[in-house]
């Protein structure tokens, strides 16, 4: 009972500080109305210790950090409680607002999470400030996405005891079977017991989401990725199963080709080609009968890959080399490039990089 009494006392003190009518505290006292204002904080308004802490946690203010399956965007918000009609600011709070996603390459449902941390608070904002969140799918293509639950919150921030953090977790689903793009936004609604109205703010946008049910990546059902992130296909020269292929690709990228096809961030990504007829044409153009005879007993390996739009029939800038047949088949099979294509949902004409490691 002692803990409950302490909590009730804190609530009563907060209510008095806010000017909120409470039968147990200020019966008959007139309620003082306020309005809530929200804006994005200026860089000079963000404490250095808070910014460094946020960066260490995986987000950077004003930037979006993404890979093929996750993203994190961040803003700092300033919430002001303004007295009516005087316009006097009687409370402020600084919030660190993060917006995260975690996609799944073999599921049409992904995790989306908002995190609001009250970093600093003054005046009446210390007590009673609440926020709820929801995912808005209206910016999506087609039928849009659906979110469960619809709204999370409102949740209370306990500014009386320093920093306070609330998390709002959602499951977002992409409907249908086609290729659909989504741009789900997380919207926050802030309230305070002294204000008859609420304030709204949209958190920093996450990377766009693309969901598909393509069968030419392994027939694994529907799944989702961040399509603006170009995946990297990596082969190691120390991997005996593909050593010769890896060495050939590195030599081609560094010495044989006119352009650095596939080299990460050099401006010449490869584009996936699932068309079997075109792939065979690429292979036949690079590995002619004469070339294959010259390389015997080894097999002919071509780069850029026959399974790319940069292959030999479509691009005269290519390289061939003799490699063991087992390595050639292994690299182009399910355990290597096939798995990469499936797990990154690399669709027709999707860009990808090729990186050779030690």
SULTA-V971203 format. One record per helix or strand. SS is the DSSP state (A for helix, B for strand). FROM is the first residue (numbers start at 1). LEN is the number of residues. If there is no record, write none. Layout:
SS_FROM_LEN, SS_FROM_LEN
This chain:
A_2_17, B_34_7, A_43_3, A_48_9, B_64_3, B_70_14, B_89_14, B_109_15, A_124_3, B_130_7, B_145_4, B_151_6, A_159_3, B_164_11, B_180_3, B_185_7, B_195_1, B_199_4, B_209_4, B_223_3, B_231_6, A_243_14, B_270_3, A_276_11, A_289_7, B_299_5, B_308_1, B_319_5, A_325_8, A_334_10, B_351_7
